[in-house]
Structure formats: structure tokens, C-alpha cells
Amino acid sequence: MTTTVPESPPVPVPVPRRRIDALDALRGFALCGILLVNIPQITHMRGYRVPGELLPVREALDLFVQHRFFPLFSFLFGLSFVLFYEGAASRAAKPRVLLLRRLVALAVLGVGHHFLQPGEALLPYAIVGLLVLLPTARLSRRLVLIGGIVLTVAGTTLVSGGQAVIPGLFLLGAATARYGIADTLERRGSQLAVLLAVSAPAAVAAAFWQQDAWATGLGPRAASIAGLLMALAYACGFLLLLRTPLRGAMAAVFAPLGRMALTNYLTATLIIVAVAPALELSESTRWGAALGLAAVILAVQTVLSHLWLNAFRYGPLEWAWRCVTWWQLVPITKSQGRRGH
């Protein structure tokens, strides 16, 4: 008499999380605004020729760009952190170790980048990620959401914004991912429309308040509040436009920029540092030239990002960051990726 050993069920092979194209495009859109802010910061441009003078381009950037895109980029970082953690948890026994390496590697990049652009974002992102995102990865989504609201309000009202809003926005982004909103954006058109209808008028009112608040000493706080409201309006408006016939053109321009955000962010700094002396931007009021430089950088990066991603799965720095995270060589070409599956 023979006995048969029942076959154990096959172990399912984890499938990498599907990229959310709308988030890639939104990240690319945010990157454009950040570049407009970084050029005058890196080159130390002046806001006026004589005291009291108003420069139209500088004023427009203050109203529509400054403090408006940094919150959006910070929110998306927190959201992406959770998406990566969930994907890593399905493929690795110790996903928190992967996240630790990922944040340490980002800190190393940030330290190097800081010498070219003091006040850059990568090092603060890594530090806040280690102190806030990593410890809260296992908390309930409700606690993460409450923490995000409290820290964002505190960072805006008590510390007048700036990098103080990073912890709160990280947690708000994380909570958005934990509640499944990122994966169901296609079904949330009406909610986005309501948010836009509420945030847009509030952002306009806050922008007018920002203009008057500098005389009362409340300028930084007003700018931070106006920035958060306008960032929300920008995000909702952008995501709604992606639901229109403009979707194809917008995705073609912004999604490649967003998928290679780390590469494009760092290479833009290198270009600015190299080109600024020839354009005589340092300590100048050549705001038109600064806008022209931003347009050229974004046009070149859009084309190169599109061409690169036709052949490769990740941007060059994104690939290196991923290799350090997983502590092994990750397939980078699309043909390698297909063989890996």
C-alpha cells in the first residue's frame, strides 16, 4: 500500500504594484513649480532694484509659485512612501529595513546636494522620513491622519510654514495612501470637483491676505496658509484636467518628469549652477532670463525623460536608489524586466 503526500499549494509570486500614472504626472507638475523657485534661490537673485520697487515676474512667482508646489511635493513623498512600503511588504520579510536603507541613501544624496543648494529638500525629507514616516508605518490609518492634520496645522500656524510643514504633509500623504484614495482616483471626480470649488476661492482670498500681511508681520504665516490652499487647488484642478481630452498631452509632458523626479531635480541644480554665471543671474533682477532658463531645462528634461523611459524602467538615479534599497542589482532595461517576470 502506497501513500501519497498531498502537494502543497504553490506559493504566489508577488506582483509589483502598478504605477499610478496620474500621480507620476502630478509629481512632474510639482517639479516644474519647484524649479521656478529653486533658480532664484540657488543664484541669490534680488527681488527689487531699489527699495519698494515691484518686479512683475517676482510678484507673480510669490503669488502663484512660492510655497505652492513644495507642499504638493511633500504630500506626494509621504504617499509614495506608503505605496513603496506596501509593495515591499509583499516581497520582503523585513520591509522596514528596506525603507531604512532607502531613507539613508536619500540623506547621503541630500548632503551632497546641500553644497550646491543650501536649503534643498532631500536631506530634510530623509530626516523627517526616519523620524516620522518610518515609526508610524504600523500605526492605524486613523492615527496617521489625525497626526498629519495636527502637525500640518501646527507647522503652518505656530512655525509659519517652510520645512516645518513637512512632517504633517508626509503623514497626510501617507494617510491618503492608507485609505486607498490613491488607487481609486479614477472614481473620485466629484470629490475632486468639490475640493477644487472650496479650495480655489479660499486660496485666492488667502493670496490677497498674504499681500497685506507682510506689513503686519504675518507675511510668512499668510504665505504658508495661502500656499497650502493653492497647492490643494492646483492638485485638484490638475487631476480633473487629466480626466479631459487633454489627458494624453498632459501625461506625455508631465509623467516622464515625475517618474524621473529625483534625476531631474538633481540635474536641474547642476545645470543652474553651470549656466547661471553665463546668464549673469547671481545677485541680479533678470527674472525674465530665469524663466527662460526654467523653460529650457524643463523642455530638455521632458524630451530626455521620455526617450530614456522608452528603453529603461527607471531613471538613472531612481535605479541606483532602488539598487541600494534592495541591496542588489535591479533590472533596469525593459527587456530585463520582462525576463525577470
VENHU-V749576 format. One record per backbone hydrogen bond with DSSP energy under -1.0 kcal/mol. CO is the residue of the C=O (numbers start at 1). NH is the residue of the N-H. Records with the same first field share a line. If there is no record, write none. Layout:
# VENHU-V749576
CO: NH + NH
This chain:
# VENHU-V749576
20: 24
21: 25
22: 26
23: 27
24: 28
25: 29
26: 30
27: 31
28: 32
29: 33
30: 34
31: 35
32: 36
33: 37
34: 38
35: 39
37: 41
38: 42
39: 43
40: 45
43: 283
50: 53
55: 59
56: 60
57: 61
58: 62
59: 63
60: 64
61: 65 + 66
65: 68
69: 73
70: 74
71: 75
72: 76
73: 77
74: 78
75: 79
76: 80
77: 81
78: 82
79: 83
80: 84
81: 85
82: 86
83: 87
84: 88
85: 89
88: 91 + 92
94: 98
95: 99
96: 100
97: 101
98: 102
99: 103
100: 104
101: 105
102: 106
103: 107
104: 108
105: 109
106: 110
107: 111
108: 112
109: 113
110: 114
113: 116 + 117
117: 120
121: 125
122: 126
123: 127
124: 128
125: 129
126: 130
127: 131
128: 132 + 133
129: 134
132: 136
134: 137
136: 139
140: 144
141: 145
142: 146
143: 147
144: 148
145: 149
146: 150
147: 151
148: 152
149: 153
150: 154
151: 155
152: 156
153: 157
154: 158 + 159
155: 161
161: 164
162: 165
163: 166
165: 169
166: 170
167: 171
168: 172
169: 173
170: 174
171: 175
172: 176
173: 177
174: 178
175: 179
176: 181
177: 180
181: 184
184: 187
185: 188
188: 192
189: 193
190: 194
191: 195
192: 196
193: 197
194: 198
195: 199
196: 200
198: 202
199: 203
200: 204
201: 205
202: 206
203: 207
204: 208
205: 209
206: 210
207: 211
208: 212
209: 213
213: 216 + 218
218: 222
219: 223
220: 224
221: 225
222: 226
223: 227
224: 228
225: 229
226: 230
227: 231
228: 232
229: 233
230: 234
231: 235
232: 236
233: 237
234: 238
235: 239
236: 240
237: 241
238: 242
240: 243
241: 244
244: 247
246: 250
247: 251
248: 252
249: 253
250: 254
251: 255
254: 258
255: 259
256: 260
258: 261
260: 264
261: 265
262: 266
263: 267
264: 268
265: 269
266: 270
267: 271
268: 272
269: 273
270: 274
271: 275
272: 276
275: 279
276: 281
281: 284
284: 46
285: 287
286: 290
287: 291
288: 292
289: 293
290: 294
291: 295
292: 296
293: 297
294: 298
295: 299
296: 300
297: 301
298: 302
299: 303
300: 304
301: 305
302: 306
303: 307
304: 308
305: 309
308: 311 + 312
311: 334
315: 319
316: 320
317: 321
318: 322
319: 323
320: 324
321: 325
322: 326
323: 327 + 328
332: 313
333: 337
334: 338
335: 339
336: 340
337: 341
